[in-house]
């Protein structure tokens, strides 16, 4: 793919065909410039099969805004559309429509509110709201979902791995297993969600980090193929990187060869005034090997070296490794907590691919359309109550209880301010029997979640560092109940409708059912 083809594939034509066919229909109907509002939300958090998430971490907004600022229909894109033919050989898109796209086919009229990257978000509550001319607001759907859904999915997985890892360092290793260039987005999302470092050199540089990594089995294999030994390979690596020496010890036999040879090289480094970093285990019973490796390193006088674990790790595997160490370490007169504290987790495939749940079910739904006089609410009716949309112009608020913990997210109409209400009524989005009232005086805070990110095509959300996003994530997760944070069978966090929004939803349902 040459440069022009690359720009064409990743520019404004980075969309689905039906966005374009709907755009021409709106143009023919004369409603293409009617103001519309769309909500982006996900219906449920990721379910990984044996375990599931109780929350998500918002990510991807900055890259979406970058794309929106440059995406537009130029001569190349219009020529692509001009060449499309229908089943009988006639042009799909008419010249007057293409001329209109050439003048107005950009996102200069779009206003967008979003939950900032790094913050906790929950199912059903809008994490992005888009308002603008119907045609271009509709056109944004594909790119918005592509940018935000995947990064949110991976940031969520990373947050759960961060939770399972405790205070241990987490390294992101997924570039080789990611989906093409999308792995860059996966790396970024993993860092937002809680990974400390990445092996991805280019992406690390763009965010001001130095990439982290050791060596592959291939290095030891190369030495063996040339008639040398594992020890020769380790010595060569230590000679080149004496102050960053971390050795992969499982190419031959971890406990009989790899660790003893590593210790020998570490002793040689120490004699020269260098401090070795540690070893990496990439196969076998990682919990048992970590215990035995720690004991061998301690006996050799290297209690401060780290033990990096890798090989298809995720939050559940890390939790199991730690549980096994707690149970088995006493058998060997080892300190389980000391071993766990020195562990570093290298997480690759299962993070960047969100193993167990490969996509976030984020959707983009029309919720209101201006008829020239006033806003008219829109609703999608489905057989499944979970797929009913919440109509109208809305905002999202987070309520904090007396402990300072997030107790509910409230979806309310745009002109509502729950902070001014003495009694806040919370309605379940679809079950009329489930509701509760909360006294404003009993809450420690009510916070609006959505912030303006773009107004009439002008970007308001200034880029912030990955570290700032991680701080947001940490603060929000700390304000969740432990039950919601649980790796297995988390509690369902309450996302509720205001009474007025509930009434509007029921009114529309009754109207359309009649």
C-alpha positions in Angstrom: 0.0 0.0 0.0 1.5 3.3 -1.1 1.3 6.6 0.8 -1.8 7.9 -1.0 -3.6 4.6 -0.5 -2.6 4.6 3.2 -4.0 8.1 3.7 -7.2 7.2 1.8 -7.7 4.1 3.9 -7.2 5.9 7.3 -8.8 9.2 6.5 -12.5 10.0 6.3 -13.2 6.9 4.3 -12.2 4.9 7.4 -15.9 4.2 7.6 -18.6 1.8 6.7 -20.4 2.0 3.4 -23.8 2.4 5.0 -22.7 5.7 6.6 -22.3 7.1 3.1 -25.5 5.7 1.7 -27.4 7.1 4.7 -25.7 10.5 4.2 -26.9 10.7 0.6 -30.4 9.7 1.8 -30.4 12.5 4.4 -29.2 14.9 1.7 -32.0 13.9 -0.7 -34.6 14.3 2.1 -33.2 17.7 3.0 -32.6 16.8 6.6 -28.8 16.4 6.4 -28.2 19.7 8.3 -30.8 19.1 11.0 -29.1 19.1 14.4 -28.8 15.6 15.9 -27.5 14.1 19.1 -25.9 10.6 19.3 -24.9 8.8 22.5 -22.0 6.3 22.7 -22.2 3.8 25.5 -21.6 0.1 26.1 -24.3 -2.3 27.1 -22.3 -4.5 29.5 -18.6 -4.7 30.7 -16.3 -7.3 29.3 -17.2 -10.9 30.2 -14.1 -13.2 29.9 -15.9 -16.4 30.4 -14.6 -17.6 33.8 -14.5 -14.1 35.1 -15.9 -10.6 34.2 -15.2 -6.9 34.7 -17.3 -4.8 37.1 -16.3 -1.5 35.4 -14.4 -0.1 32.4 -11.7 2.5 31.9 -12.3 5.2 29.2 -9.5 5.4 26.6 -9.0 6.5 23.0 -10.4 10.0 23.0 -7.2 11.8 22.2 -6.6 9.7 19.1 -10.2 10.2 18.0 -9.9 13.9 18.2 -6.6 13.8 16.3 -8.4 11.9 13.5 -11.4 14.3 13.5 -9.2 17.3 13.1 -7.7 16.1 9.8 -10.5 13.9 8.3 -12.3 15.5 5.4 -13.5 14.7 1.9 -10.9 15.9 -0.6 -10.4 15.2 -4.3 -9.0 11.7 -3.7 -11.9 10.6 -1.5 -14.5 12.1 -3.8 -13.0 10.3 -6.8 -13.2 7.0 -4.8 -17.0 7.6 -4.3 -17.5 8.8 -7.8 -16.2 5.4 -9.1 -18.6 3.3 -7.1 -21.4 1.7 -9.1 -24.6 -0.1 -8.2 -25.9 -3.5 -9.4 -27.0 -2.1 -12.8 -23.8 -0.1 -13.4 -25.1 3.4 -12.4 -23.2 5.7 -10.0 -24.2 5.1 -6.4 -23.5 8.7 -5.5 -24.8 11.7 -7.4 -22.6 14.7 -8.4 -24.6 17.2 -6.4 -24.2 15.1 -3.2 -20.4 14.7 -3.9 -20.1 18.5 -4.5 -21.8 19.0 -1.1 -19.3 16.6 0.6 -16.4 18.5 -1.0 -17.6 21.7 0.6 -19.0 20.4 3.9 -17.7 16.9 4.4 -15.7 17.6 7.6 -16.3 17.6 11.3 -16.2 21.4 11.8 -19.8 21.5 13.0 -19.4 18.8 15.6 -19.6 19.3 19.3 -18.5 16.4 21.5 -18.6 15.7 25.2 -16.7 12.8 26.7 -15.6 11.2 29.9 -11.9 12.0 30.2 -9.5 9.2 29.4 -8.4 7.1 32.4 -11.7 7.5 34.3 -14.0 4.7 35.3 -17.1 4.3 33.2 -20.1 1.9 33.5 -22.5 0.1 31.2 -25.5 2.0 29.8 -24.2 5.4 30.8 -23.0 7.6 27.8 -19.3 8.0 27.8 -19.4 10.1 24.7 -22.1 12.5 23.4 -22.0 13.9 19.8 -24.1 16.8 18.6 -24.0 18.3 15.1 -25.5 18.2 11.6 -27.2 14.9 11.2 -25.2 13.8 8.2 -21.7 14.4 9.7 -22.7 13.3 13.2 -23.8 10.0 11.6 -20.6 9.8 9.6 -18.6 9.9 12.8 -20.0 6.6 14.1 -17.6 4.1 12.7 -14.4 5.9 13.5 -15.6 6.9 17.0 -16.5 3.3 17.9 -13.2 2.0 16.4 -11.1 4.4 18.4 -12.9 4.3 21.7 -14.2 0.8 22.0 -10.9 -1.0 21.5 -8.8 1.2 23.7 -11.4 1.1 26.4 -11.5 -2.7 26.2 -7.7 -3.0 26.6 -7.5 -0.3 29.3 -10.1 -2.2 31.2 -8.1 -5.4 30.9 -4.9 -3.6 32.0 -6.7 -2.1 35.0 -7.8 -5.6 36.2 -4.2 -6.9 35.7 -3.0 -3.9 37.7 -5.4 -4.8 40.5 -4.3 -8.4 40.5 -0.6 -7.5 40.5 -0.8 -5.2 43.5 2.2 -3.0 43.8 4.3 -5.1 41.4 5.5 -3.7 38.1 3.6 -4.6 35.0 5.3 -4.7 31.6 3.2 -4.7 28.4 4.7 -7.1 25.8 1.9 -7.4 23.3 3.2 -5.8 20.1 4.1 -9.0 18.4 0.6 -10.5 19.0 -1.5 -7.4 18.4 -3.8 -6.9 15.4 -1.5 -5.0 13.0 -1.0 -1.3 13.6 -3.9 -1.5 16.1 -1.3 -2.9 18.5 -0.1 0.7 19.0 -3.6 1.7 20.3 -3.5 -1.4 22.5 -0.1 -0.4 24.0 -1.4 3.1 24.7 -4.6 1.8 26.3 -2.6 -0.7 28.4 -0.5 2.1 29.8 -3.6 4.2 30.6 -5.2 1.2 32.3 -2.2 0.5 34.6 0.7 -1.1 32.8 3.9 0.6 34.0 6.1 0.2 30.9 6.0 -1.3 27.4 8.4 -3.1 25.1 6.9 -1.1 22.1 9.8 1.2 21.2 8.0 3.7 19.0 4.9 4.1 21.1 7.0 4.4 24.3 9.0 7.2 22.7 5.9 9.2 21.7 4.8 9.3 25.4 8.2 10.1 26.8 9.1 6.6 28.1 12.0 4.4 27.4 10.9 0.9 26.2 11.7 -2.0 28.5 12.9 -5.5 27.5 15.4 -8.3 28.0 16.5 -10.9 25.4 14.8 -13.8 23.6 15.4 -17.5 23.8 16.9 -17.0 20.3 20.0 -15.4 21.8 20.9 -18.4 23.9 19.9 -20.8 21.0 22.3 -18.9 18.7 25.2 -19.4 21.1 24.3 -23.1 21.4 24.2 -23.5 17.6 27.7 -22.0 17.4 29.1 -24.5 19.8 29.1 -22.3 22.8 27.0 -22.4 26.1 24.2 -20.8 27.9 26.8 -19.3 30.3 28.6 -17.8 27.3 25.4 -16.2 26.1 24.7 -14.8 29.6 28.2 -13.4 29.9 28.0 -11.8 26.5 24.7 -10.1 27.4 26.2 -8.9 30.7 29.2 -7.5 29.0 27.1 -5.4 26.7 24.5 -4.4 29.4 26.3 -4.6 32.7 23.9 -2.2 34.5 20.7 -3.6 32.9 21.4 -7.3 33.1 18.1 -9.3 33.2 18.5 -12.8 32.0 15.9 -15.2 30.5 16.7 -18.5 32.3 14.4 -21.2 30.9 15.9 -22.0 27.5 17.5 -25.2 28.7 16.5 -26.0 32.3 15.5 -23.2 34.6 16.7 -24.6 38.0 19.5 -26.8 36.9 21.1 -24.6 34.3 19.5 -21.2 33.8 19.4 -19.8 37.4 22.8 -21.2 38.4 24.4 -19.7 35.3 22.6 -16.4 35.9 23.9 -16.4 39.5 27.5 -17.0 38.3 27.2 -14.1 35.9 25.7 -11.9 38.6 28.6 -12.7 40.9 31.0 -11.6 38.1 29.1 -8.4 37.6 29.0 -7.7 41.3 32.8 -8.2 41.5 33.1 -5.4 38.9 30.9 -3.1 40.8 27.6 -3.6 38.8 24.2 -4.5 40.3 22.3 -7.1 38.3 18.6 -6.5 37.7 17.2 -10.1 37.8 15.9 -13.1 35.9 12.9 -13.9 33.7 10.8 -17.0 33.8 8.8 -17.7 30.6 7.6 -21.3 31.0 6.7 -24.1 33.4 5.0 -23.8 36.8 5.7 -20.2 37.3 4.7 -20.1 41.0 6.9 -23.0 42.0 9.8 -21.8 39.8 9.5 -18.3 41.3 9.8 -19.8 44.9 12.8 -21.9 44.0 14.5 -19.1 42.0 14.0 -16.7 44.9 15.6 -19.1 47.3 18.6 -19.7 45.0 19.1 -15.9 44.5 18.8 -15.2 48.2 21.3 -17.9 49.1 23.7 -16.4 46.5 23.3 -13.0 48.1 21.0 -11.4 45.5 17.8 -10.7 47.5 17.1 -7.4 45.7 17.0 -8.9 42.2 13.6 -9.1 40.5 11.9 -12.1 39.0 10.0 -11.4 35.9 7.2 -13.8 35.0 5.7 -14.0 31.5 3.9 -16.5 29.3 0.2 -15.9 28.7 -0.5 -14.0 31.9 -3.7 -12.2 32.7 -5.4 -11.1 35.9 -6.8 -14.6 36.7 -3.4 -16.3 36.1 -1.6 -13.7 38.2 -4.1 -14.1 41.0 -3.6 -17.9 40.8 0.2 -17.6 40.9 0.1 -15.4 44.0 -2.4 -17.7 45.7 -0.1 -20.7 45.0 3.0 -18.9 46.3 1.1 -18.1 49.5 0.2 -21.8 49.9 3.5 -23.4 48.9 6.2 -21.0 50.1 6.0 -22.1 53.8 6.8 -25.7 52.7 10.3 -24.4 51.7 10.7 -22.1 54.6 10.3 -19.2 52.2 8.6 -15.8 52.8 5.6 -15.7 50.4 5.1 -12.0 50.7 8.7 -11.2 50.1 8.6 -13.4 46.9 5.4 -11.7 45.7 6.9 -8.3 46.3 9.9 -8.9 44.0 7.8 -10.3 41.1 7.4 -8.3 37.9 4.7 -9.4 35.4 5.3 -9.3 31.6 1.8 -9.4 30.0 1.5 -9.7 26.3 -1.1 -11.6 24.2 -3.9 -11.8 26.7 -3.7 -8.1 27.3 -3.4 -6.6 23.8 -6.1 -9.0 22.5 -8.3 -8.8 25.6 -8.3 -12.6 25.8 -11.7 -14.0 26.5 -13.6 -10.9 25.3 -12.3 -9.7 22.0 -14.6 -6.6 21.6 -16.4 -4.1 23.7 -20.1 -3.9 22.8 -20.0 -0.1 22.5 -22.8 1.4 20.4 -23.7 4.8 18.9 -27.4 5.6 18.9 -29.5 8.6 17.8 -31.2 10.0 20.9 -32.6 13.4 19.6 -33.2 15.3 16.4 -34.1 18.9 15.9 -37.2 19.5 13.8 -36.5 23.1 13.1 -38.4 24.3 16.1 -37.3 22.2 19.0 -35.5 19.0 19.9 -37.5 15.8 19.4 -36.3 12.7 21.5 -35.5 9.5 19.6 -35.6 6.0 21.0 -34.7 2.5 19.7 -37.3 -0.1 20.6 -36.2 -3.7 20.8 -37.6 -7.0 22.1 -34.8 -7.1 24.7 -35.2 -4.6 27.4 -31.4 -4.3 27.7 -31.3 -2.9 24.1 -33.9 -0.1 24.7 -32.1 3.3 24.4 -32.5 6.2 26.7 -33.9 9.1 24.7 -33.3 12.9 24.7 -30.5 15.3 25.5 -28.7 14.0 28.6 -25.8 14.3 31.0 -24.3 11.8 33.4 -23.6 12.4 37.1 -21.7 10.3 39.6 -23.0 10.1 43.2 -20.6 9.5 46.2 -22.0 8.0 49.4 -21.1 8.9 53.0 -17.8 6.8 52.7 -16.7 8.8 49.6 -17.4 5.7 47.5 -19.1 5.9 44.1 -22.6 4.6 44.8 -24.4 5.2 41.4 -24.1 6.9 38.0 -27.2 8.9 37.2 -28.3 9.6 33.6 -30.5 12.7 33.7 -31.9 15.1 31.1 -29.6 18.0 30.1 -31.5 20.6 32.1 -31.5 18.6 35.3 -29.0 19.2 38.1 -29.3 16.6 40.8 -27.0 18.6 43.1 -29.9 21.0 43.6 -32.4 18.3 44.6 -33.1 17.4 48.2 -34.2 13.9 47.3 -32.7 12.2 44.2 -34.9 9.4 42.8 -32.9 6.7 41.0 -34.8 4.5 38.5 -33.5 1.2 37.0 -33.2 1.8 33.2 -35.7 -1.0 32.3 -37.2 -2.6 35.4 -40.0 -0.4 36.8 -40.0 -2.3 40.2 -36.4 -1.3 41.0 -36.0 2.3 42.3 -34.6 4.0 45.3 -34.5 7.5 46.8 -31.2 9.1 48.0 -31.1 12.1 50.3 -28.7 14.8 48.9 -27.6 15.5 52.5 -26.3 11.9 52.8 -24.0 12.2 49.8 -20.4 13.5 50.0 -20.4 14.5 46.4 -22.2 14.7 43.0 -20.0 15.0 40.0 -20.7 15.6 36.3 -18.7 13.1 34.3 -18.9 14.4 30.7 -16.6 17.2 29.8 -16.6 19.3 26.5 -13.9 17.9 24.3 -14.7 19.6 21.0 -17.1 22.6 20.3 -18.1 23.3 16.6 -15.0 21.5 15.4 -12.6 23.4 17.8 -10.7 21.1 20.1 -11.0 21.9 23.8 -9.6 18.8 25.4 -5.8 19.4 25.6 -3.6 16.3 25.6 -2.6 15.1 29.0 0.2 12.7 29.9 -0.3 9.0 30.3 0.7 9.4 33.9 -2.1 11.9 34.5 -4.6 9.4 33.0 -3.2 6.6 35.2 -3.7 8.9 38.2 -7.4 9.4 37.2 -7.8 5.6 36.9 -6.2 5.0 40.3 -8.4 7.6 42.0 -11.6 6.4 40.4 -10.9 2.7 41.1 -10.0 3.5 44.7 -13.5 5.0 45.0 -15.2 1.9 43.9 -16.5 -0.7 46.3 -14.3 -3.7 46.6 -17.1 -5.9 45.4 -17.2 -4.0 42.0 -13.4 -4.3 41.7 -13.5 -8.1 42.3 -11.7 -10.3 39.7 -14.4 -13.0 40.0 -18.2 -12.3 40.1 -18.0 -8.5 40.7 -21.0 -6.7 42.1 -23.1 -4.9 39.5 -22.6 -1.1 39.8 -25.8 0.9 39.7 -26.5 3.0 36.7 -29.9 4.7 37.0 -32.2 7.1 35.3 -33.6 10.3 36.8 -37.4 10.3 37.3 -37.9 12.8 34.4 -35.8 10.7 32.0 -37.7 7.5 33.1 -41.0 9.3 32.4 -39.9 10.5 29.0 -38.8 7.0 28.1 -42.1 5.5 29.2 -44.0 8.1 27.3 -42.2 7.3 24.0 -42.5 3.6 24.5 -46.3 3.9 25.0 -46.6 6.2 22.0 -44.8 3.9 19.6 -46.4 0.8 20.9 -49.8 2.3 20.3 
